[in-house]
Amino acid sequence: MAYSAPRRTVVASGDCKDAELSGQAKAFLGALSSRPEQDTLSASQFSDRLFPQSTKSYEDLHRQLEAAQDQFYESRNARTLQAVDEALQQITRLPGGDARWKLYVEAQLLHGLNYRALGKQKESDTAFRNVLRLQPDYQLSPDYFAPSVRQNFDKLRKELAQTRKVKLSVKSTLPAADVYLDGLKLGQTPLSLDAVPGTYHLTLVKGDTTSFPRHIQVQGTETPLLIDVAYEGSVSASPFPCLAASDGNDERTLSHAVRLGGTLGVEEVIVVRLERPSSGPKWFAATVLNVEGGQKLREGGFKTQGTDAPNEALAALVDFVTTGRSPSNLVVMNANGKAPWDAPGGRNGSASAGGMDLTAPNLMSEGDASGARSTSGLRTASYVALGTGVAAFGGAGVVRLLAQKDVNALEKRLDNGRILSSDREAMGLRDSLVQKSNVLNGLLIGGSAAVVTGAVLYLLSPDSSSAPSVSVGLSADSHGAAASLSGSF
């Protein structure tokens, strides 16, 4: 069976304007993408999916529409249609504002005229409605539009005024964000308006922060939208895919990275960053996240100086994030789940006497680490077994109490010490008692075995400075009892 690598994307985290971070992130992505077996989004693919940019300027698009208009007057309608469609694709990628809206209107009106000349009245009316639905008071110039066209345009205006509207409400996590539909600014969040049913292009802008541009379907009686501008605005595609992170909240950054992976449709997100401890070396670190489960798969890094990352270290880091192998010149998480930049003396202070420098061997799979895990495993297993035994005995007690209730109820229904076959309730109580008796015996036998096993494992394992936190849960109903065990080991 052929191995298929997961679809991945690489995103930097930190100061998105940091040239050193951007340079090393690009080098890492290049080293990862050079592996033929890897399926990784390029920086341009990342940008096209989230922030598609127009390849033409406003001036270029205006000239393109003027040329299309000349082709229309020369009755080259097919070429006009193609040119306007191509222009509209680029126009929707421009930032919102008056300049974009004017180009959009120009293109839609030309579409309306061209479709009308081709005998496609329905398509012509749709193009005109795309202007009137957001700017119902728009007037056609008599210098450029024939009376019959203006008359039809006014007819569509009246029809739209009588069309059933949809209540569109737009809210954002950052208040007072500008709302743009098809490039036209309609107000600020929270915004509520009556909109003509249909598809619109929506963008929210708050200062330098911009949401992901998206197409929305306005339908039904109400279309409520809540846009997380704070999160979407923290994502940028230039000069490299990046999540802005300035407050040191790593958990929020990783959560945003998982959301980003879901938007992009990838299986894994690799978050790369520069760790600058208050003392000691600087690190280039990478964290691999599973998008579906939201969990951290692995984390590693290497010491770095300057703007260029060593090729050998980059290759080793790529090996680690893709396979889990830990080469000798790569730092990986140590046994207690802490990376060197998070350990004492990492970000916030100097190293303590017990600090670990993991620059050497493969601590994930060889040597003392495996022995430590084995020792820790015996002690953990003993706690689990003992806790399970206690839970079983507790469950047995609960079952015994429930059985006594059935016994009391059954005694009231006995006829001279016998159960009548015609008494269905008494027969049910008898069957319930049989079931509870079986459950009770099973819990007592299983609990005893678990306690003995736990005691043996405890004696076989060396002393530990601290015991893991264990919680036992019990639940019971008329049909039996259940026990649960949870904790951090």
Protein Blocks (a to p, Z undefined) as FASTA:
>chain_A
ZZdddddddddedjfklmklmmmmmmmmmmmmmpmkbccddfklmmmmmmccdfbdfklm
mmmmmmmmmmmmnopaklmmmmmmmmmmmmmmpccdjklmmmmmmmmmmmmmmmmmnopa
klmmmmmmmmmmmmmmbccdfklpcfklmmmmmmmmmmmmmpccdddddddfbghiacde
ehiafbdcdddddddeddddddddehjaccdddddddehjbdcddddfklmmmpcfbfbd
cdddfkopaklmmmmmmmmmmmnopabdcdddddddfbdcdddddddddfklopafbdcd
dddedjbdcfklmmmmmmmmmnopacfkbccddfkopafklmghilnoccdfkbccfkbc
cfklgcjllmmmmmmmmmmmmmmmmmmmmmmmmmmmmmmmmmmmmmmmmmmmpgghiacf
klmklmmmmmmmmmmmmmmmmmmmmmmmmmmmmmmmmmmpccdfbdcdddddddddfkbc
cddddddZZ
